[in-house]
Each structure stands twice: as C-alpha cells, then as structure tokens.
Amino acid sequence: MGLIRYIKEEIEVIRERDPAIHSSAEVLLYPSFKAIIRYRLAHKLYLKKHYFLARWISQRTVRKTGIEIHPGATIGKGLFIDHGNGVIIGETAIVGDNVTLYQGVTLGGTGKEKGKRHPTIKDNVMISAGAKVLGSFTVGENSKIGAGSVVVEEVPPNSTVVGIPGRVVKRDNVRVPRIDLDQVHLPDPVMNELKQLKEDNVTLRQRVEELEARLVKGEETNEDL
Ligand SMILES: CC(C)(COP(=O)(O)OP(=O)(O)OC[C@H]1O[C@@H](n2cnc3c(N)ncnc32)[C@H](O)[C@@H]1OP(=O)(O)O)[C@@H](O)C(=O)NCCC(=O)NCCS
C-alpha cells in the first residue's frame, strides 16, 4: 500500500474513533500513528529475517511513543491505540481489523506456553485501559474487555468481559447472570462427614457407658438377691 493512501486511512481511523481530535493534521502527532507506521516497516524486515534491524526500529519506537509492538506480531487494518503509553503487543499476537486498544493494554504470554504464546484478537474488538490479555487463546469478534481486566481464557464473540480473572458479563447485549459462590466459605463434604462420625462416636460411647453402668448395677443387685 502506498504511503499516502496509508496516511489517509490512518487519518480516517483516528478521526472516526477519537472524539478529541480537531483536525486531520493532529493525526501526525498521535503515538498510535507513529507506532503503527514504524511497526509496518519493522514487520516487513522481520519477515525478511532482518531480526536485529526490525527490533531496533521497534525499540526506538518504544522510546518515542511508549508503545511496544513486536515486529513479529500480525496486525490487520484499522488498529487504533488511544493514548498508547504502556501498550505491549507480543511476538505471536494476531490482531484483526478495526481493533481499538487503550493505554496500558498488554497482549502478552503467561510464560507457560511455547510457540504461539500471545492472544488472537478478532475484528472490531475493544480492549480498555490497563487490561491484560494473557495466553494464546482467541478473543471473539465485536467483544469488549473492560478496563483493568485480566483475561486468561477464550472470549466468545459479541461479549463483554470484566474483572480479574476476566468473566463474561454480557453476551449478544444480554446480561449473563452471576453465580454468587462464596469463595471463602466453600462447603467441605469430607470435613462434614468427619464431624458427623465424631458426634456419632460420642453418642455411642455414652450409650456403652450407660449400658455398662446398668450391667454393673444389675450384677450387684443379683448378688444382693
Ligand atoms: C466494559 C466497558 C467497555 C462497558 O461495556 P458494556 O458492554 O457497555 O458493559 P456495561 O457497561 O453494561 O457493564 C456490564 C457490567 O460490567 C460492569 N463493569 C463494566 N466495566 C467494568 C470494569 N472495567 N471492571 C469491572 N466491572 C465493570 C458494570 O458495572 C456492569 O455490571 P452489572 O451488570 O453488575 O451492573 C466499560 O465499562 C469500560 O471498561 N470502559 C473503559 C474504556 C476505557 O478504557 N477508557 C479509557 C479512556 S482514556
């Protein structure tokens, strides 16, 4: 794609998604614009196995924008990174079209996986400020991840996920009922059984003692006779 066409597209994306912009020229000041244009160049170098040069561009971009996109990541059209500071996109992450990320978002790995370690983000997903999406699973299209969430498993399409760990609170715009489970006072069936056995044991001992006592008394009575 020609540079001029790319810049025009970026202007459209940013004007469409950031209500705070006043003129097209401002686009050139956006960290998102700078980071993505440099990523495209670094990615081309990465694909040609010029790994050092690719990383060099990527690391210089971090210093200028606060956005770290690994040159190996695969990114579709229309990505917008609002504000940008602290955004990290890992090497094996795949980002679809028209995705929006806010500051502080990490598309990272858990440190436990090899090969594909980072998430796949489908089209039209929005990931809010500070959210961490960790692992090689997929976030389905049109889904939203709430600010500050830590998402560690697959997200179905058209869902809203919030919290730590992230849970689906809305699907196809319908609230998902919350199952309120007391996470501290969980029922313990084994302990309940032991308690019951202990109580039964006490009752039985009392009964045996009672019978013994009656027996002794009976013997005494018999001797008296
Ligand atoms: C998640 C979000 C996108 C809203 O999505 P939505 O589909 O419209 O969801 P709703 O607002 O209906 O919220 C659904 C439920 O999640 C809760 N919720 C929303 N965002 C949450 C969050 N970040 N953390 C925890 N709970 C959250 C709501 O309170 C609501 O709970 P309830 O069902 O008990 O009332 C939005 O809340 C959010 O996090 N926006 C942040 C955007 C951002 O990063 N802005 C930075 C600009 S600088």
The ligand as an SDF file (V2000), in Angstrom:
LIG
                    3D

 48 50  0  0  0  0  0  0  0  0999 V2000
  -16.5040   -2.7780   29.7650 C   0  0  0  0  0  0  0  0  0  0  0  0
  -16.9530   -1.4550   29.1590 C   0  0  0  0  0  0  0  0  0  0  0  0
  -16.3610   -1.2640   27.8040 C   0  0  0  0  0  0  0  0  0  0  0  0
  -18.5110   -1.4160   29.0950 C   0  0  0  0  0  0  0  0  0  0  0  0
  -19.0120   -2.4460   28.2600 O   0  0  0  0  0  0  0  0  0  0  0  0
  -20.6090   -2.7070   28.2020 P   0  0  0  0  0  0  0  0  0  0  0  0
  -20.8200   -3.9180   27.3250 O   0  0  0  0  0  0  0  0  0  0  0  0
  -21.2950   -1.4690   27.8050 O   0  0  0  0  0  0  0  0  0  0  0  0
  -20.9280   -3.1590   29.6850 O   0  0  0  0  0  0  0  0  0  0  0  0
  -21.8030   -2.4250   30.8280 P   0  0  0  0  0  0  0  0  0  0  0  0
  -21.3820   -1.0080   30.9930 O   0  0  0  0  0  0  0  0  0  0  0  0
  -23.2540   -2.6940   30.5720 O   0  0  0  0  0  0  0  0  0  0  0  0
  -21.3320   -3.2210   32.1280 O   0  0  0  0  0  0  0  0  0  0  0  0
  -21.6810   -4.5780   32.3570 C   0  0  0  0  0  0  0  0  0  0  0  0
  -21.3290   -4.9100   33.7980 C   0  0  0  0  0  0  0  0  0  0  0  0
  -19.9090   -4.8830   33.9650 O   0  0  0  0  0  0  0  0  0  0  0  0
  -19.5140   -3.9540   34.9780 C   0  0  0  0  0  0  0  0  0  0  0  0
  -18.2750   -3.3130   34.5170 N   0  0  0  0  0  0  0  0  0  0  0  0
  -18.1300   -2.5140   33.4490 C   0  0  0  0  0  0  0  0  0  0  0  0
  -16.8520   -2.1770   33.2930 N   0  0  0  0  0  0  0  0  0  0  0  0
  -16.1750   -2.7710   34.2870 C   0  0  0  0  0  0  0  0  0  0  0  0
  -14.8000   -2.8100   34.6520 C   0  0  0  0  0  0  0  0  0  0  0  0
  -13.8780   -2.1690   33.9320 N   0  0  0  0  0  0  0  0  0  0  0  0
  -14.4210   -3.5400   35.7310 N   0  0  0  0  0  0  0  0  0  0  0  0
  -15.3730   -4.2160   36.4590 C   0  0  0  0  0  0  0  0  0  0  0  0
  -16.6920   -4.2190   36.1560 N   0  0  0  0  0  0  0  0  0  0  0  0
  -17.0840   -3.4940   35.0920 C   0  0  0  0  0  0  0  0  0  0  0  0
  -20.6870   -2.9870   35.0540 C   0  0  0  0  0  0  0  0  0  0  0  0
  -20.7380   -2.3670   36.3160 O   0  0  0  0  0  0  0  0  0  0  0  0
  -21.8540   -3.9070   34.8090 C   0  0  0  0  0  0  0  0  0  0  0  0
  -22.1030   -4.6410   36.0000 O   0  0  0  0  0  0  0  0  0  0  0  0
  -23.6250   -5.0240   36.4460 P   0  0  0  0  0  0  0  0  0  0  0  0
  -24.1500   -5.9620   35.3800 O   0  0  0  0  0  0  0  0  0  0  0  0
  -23.4250   -5.6970   37.7790 O   0  0  0  0  0  0  0  0  0  0  0  0
  -24.3640   -3.7290   36.5030 O   0  0  0  0  0  0  0  0  0  0  0  0
  -16.5850   -0.2420   30.0430 C   0  0  0  0  0  0  0  0  0  0  0  0
  -17.1710   -0.3540   31.3000 O   0  0  0  0  0  0  0  0  0  0  0  0
  -15.0880    0.0190   30.2120 C   0  0  0  0  0  0  0  0  0  0  0  0
  -14.3610   -0.6800   30.9430 O   0  0  0  0  0  0  0  0  0  0  0  0
  -14.6800    1.1060   29.5470 N   0  0  0  0  0  0  0  0  0  0  0  0
  -13.3310    1.5890   29.6530 C   0  0  0  0  0  0  0  0  0  0  0  0
  -12.9540    2.2970   28.3530 C   0  0  0  0  0  0  0  0  0  0  0  0
  -11.5640    2.8700   28.5060 C   0  0  0  0  0  0  0  0  0  0  0  0
  -10.5800    2.1710   28.6310 O   0  0  0  0  0  0  0  0  0  0  0  0
  -11.4980    4.1710   28.5260 N   0  0  0  0  0  0  0  0  0  0  0  0
  -10.2490    4.8400   28.7120 C   0  0  0  0  0  0  0  0  0  0  0  0
  -10.3360    6.1810   28.0280 C   0  0  0  0  0  0  0  0  0  0  0  0
   -8.9000    7.1070   28.3930 S   0  0  0  0  0  0  0  0  0  0  0  0
  1  2  1  0
  2  3  1  0
  2  4  1  0
  2 36  1  0
  4  5  1  0
  5  6  1  0
  6  7  2  0
  6  8  1  0
  6  9  1  0
  9 10  1  0
 10 11  2  0
 10 12  1  0
 10 13  1  0
 13 14  1  0
 14 15  1  0
 15 16  1  0
 15 30  1  0
 16 17  1  0
 17 18  1  0
 17 28  1  0
 18 19  1  0
 18 27  1  0
 19 20  2  0
 20 21  1  0
 21 22  1  0
 21 27  2  0
 22 23  1  0
 22 24  2  0
 24 25  1  0
 25 26  2  0
 26 27  1  0
 28 29  1  0
 28 30  1  0
 30 31  1  0
 31 32  1  0
 32 33  2  0
 32 34  1  0
 32 35  1  0
 36 37  1  0
 36 38  1  0
 38 39  2  0
 38 40  1  0
 40 41  1  0
 41 42  1  0
 42 43  1  0
 43 44  2  0
 43 45  1  0
 45 46  1  0
 46 47  1  0
 47 48  1  0
M  END
$$$$
